[in-house]
Amino acid sequence: MKFEDRFKFDKMSLTTPHSIIDITANQLEEDQTFSMLFTEAKERVSKMSVRVIPIDDPITQTLFEVYASMALDTMEYNYFDTH
């Protein structure tokens, strides 16, 4: 699951009884709570500054993602379990 999807569902789980399994993208779009939270998140993200580091080697990219997640203390938003 992509970060933005996880963020949406995490925020919704605090306010609505939906289950990830039981709801579709179309239903999410119609959900007022989701719509409000998603709009707030888009506004917050639009004010962020980002930097992009192109890394072509997949092994280096994987190691960098884990390192950056630990260094920036964002482990709670990143999942590296692939099994």
C-alpha positions in Angstrom: 0.0 0.0 0.0 1.4 3.4 -0.9 2.0 5.9 1.8 -0.8 8.3 0.8 -3.3 5.4 0.9 -2.0 4.3 4.3 -2.3 7.8 5.6 -5.9 8.1 4.3 -6.9 4.8 5.9 -5.1 5.5 9.2 -6.8 8.9 9.5 -10.2 7.4 8.6 -9.9 4.6 11.1 -9.9 7.1 13.8 -13.2 8.6 12.8 -15.2 6.1 10.7 -16.0 2.4 11.0 -14.8 1.5 7.5 -12.5 -1.5 6.9 -9.9 -1.4 4.2 -11.3 -4.6 2.8 -14.9 -3.4 2.8 -14.6 0.0 1.0 -13.9 0.9 -2.6 -12.2 4.0 -4.0 -15.6 5.3 -5.2 -17.1 4.9 -1.7 -14.1 6.8 -0.2 -14.7 9.7 -2.6 -18.3 9.9 -1.4 -17.4 9.7 2.3 -17.6 13.1 3.9 -15.0 12.3 6.6 -12.6 11.0 4.1 -13.1 13.9 1.8 -12.4 16.4 4.6 -9.3 14.6 5.8 -8.0 14.0 2.3 -8.4 17.7 1.4 -6.6 18.7 4.6 -3.8 16.3 3.8 -3.4 17.6 0.2 -3.2 21.2 1.6 -0.5 20.2 4.1 1.5 18.3 1.5 1.2 21.1 -1.1 3.1 23.3 1.4 6.0 20.8 1.8 9.3 21.1 0.1 10.9 18.0 -1.3 14.1 16.8 -2.8 14.5 14.0 -5.2 17.6 11.8 -5.4 17.7 9.6 -8.5 19.2 6.2 -7.6 19.4 3.8 -10.5 20.8 0.7 -8.7 17.9 -1.2 -7.0 20.1 -2.4 -4.1 21.4 1.0 -3.4 17.9 2.5 -3.6 16.6 -0.1 -1.1 19.4 0.6 1.4 19.0 4.3 1.0 15.2 4.1 1.6 15.8 2.2 4.9 18.6 4.5 5.9 16.6 7.7 5.1 13.6 6.4 7.0 15.7 5.7 10.1 17.7 9.0 9.8 14.5 11.1 9.4 12.6 9.1 12.0 9.8 8.2 9.6 9.8 4.4 10.3 6.1 4.5 11.3 5.2 5.6 7.8 7.4 3.0 6.0 6.9 -0.7 5.6 9.8 -2.8 4.5 8.1 -6.2 5.2 7.6 -7.8 1.8 6.4 -11.2 3.0 
